[in-house]
Amino acid sequence: MEEEGYRLQARMVKALAHSTRLQMLALLQKGELCACEFGPLLGLRQSNVSQHLAVLRKANLVNTRRDGVRVMYTLADERTGEVLDTLGHIARDQFAEAAAALREVATG
């Protein structure tokens, strides 16, 4: 069972390893969206949106429901938002450290 747990985690991390999918999940932190809304919000063609959403569905990071002809998306688990927030904090801290090191080198 432990090995299967790591496989599931790896699938989730792989799904998170693309900036477009991170943006999609960040949008879903704000609430439910129709698949048709991602394209205009992110400047993507619908075929590209569908591919990214399929990866997120396969990784169990999003849930879907039908609303007539529309397919609506939500985060599958609210803790996904916490993961995104944590990744954002780490990235900002690393960026700030790199910027400080560059300033130190420049003034050196």
N, C-alpha and C positions, 0 to 999 in steps of 0.2 A: 504493500500500500504506500510506503514511503516514496518509492520510485515514481509511482503514478502522481503523487502530490507534486514532486519536482517537475514532472512533465507538464502538469497543469500550470504551475508557476512560470515555466519557461514559455509556454504558449501566451500567457498574459504579458510577460515582459517583451516578447517579440512583437506583440500587437502594439505595445506602447512605444516601440522603437522607431516611430515615424512621426515627424512633426505634424503632418496633416491629421493623423489619428489623435494625437495629443490635443490639437485644436478642437477637433470634433467632441472629444470628451469634455474639454473645458466648456464648450457651448452647452453641453448637456447638463453640466453642473448647475446651470441657470434654470433648467427645466426642459420639459419634453419638446422635441422638434420633429417635424415631418422630414423624411428623407429628402424631399424636394426643396427644403430650406437650406441645406448645407451648401449646395452649389453656389447660390448667390452670395451667401455669407463668406465663403472661403475662396470664391473665384475659381471654382472647379466645374468641369463638365460632369453631368449626371452619371455617366459611365464610371468615371473615376471615383465619384462619391460612393457609388454602389460597391465598388471593389473594396474600398476602405471600410465601409460598414460591414461587409461580409467578414472581414478579418476580425473586427471588433465583436461580431456575433459569435464567430467560431471560438473566440477566447472567452466567451461568456461575460464580456464587459458591458454589454448593452442588452436591453430587452426591447421587444417590438410588440406593437399591437396595431390592428387594422382599424382605421376610421374611414369607412367607405372605401374609396380607392387609394386613400393615403396610408402610408406606413409610418407610424409614429415611433420614435426612439426615446428611451430613457436610460439612465445609468442602471445597470443591473444591481449594483450595490453602492450605497452612499459612501462607503469607505473608499471607493475609487477616487472620489473627489479629494479625500485626505491624502491619498498617494500622490495625486497631481500637485496638490499644494506643497507637499514635502519635496517633491522633485523640483518644483519651482524655487523653493527656498534654497535648496542645495545649489542649483544652477546660479542663482543670484549671488550667493556667497562665493562660489568659485570664480564668477566673473569679477566680483569686487576684489578678490585676492589677486587675480591676474592683472587687473588694472593697477592696483597698488604696486605690484612688482614691476610693471612697465614704467610707472612714474619714477620709482626708485632708480631703475636703470637709466632713465632719461636724465635725471638730475644728478646722477651718480658720482 
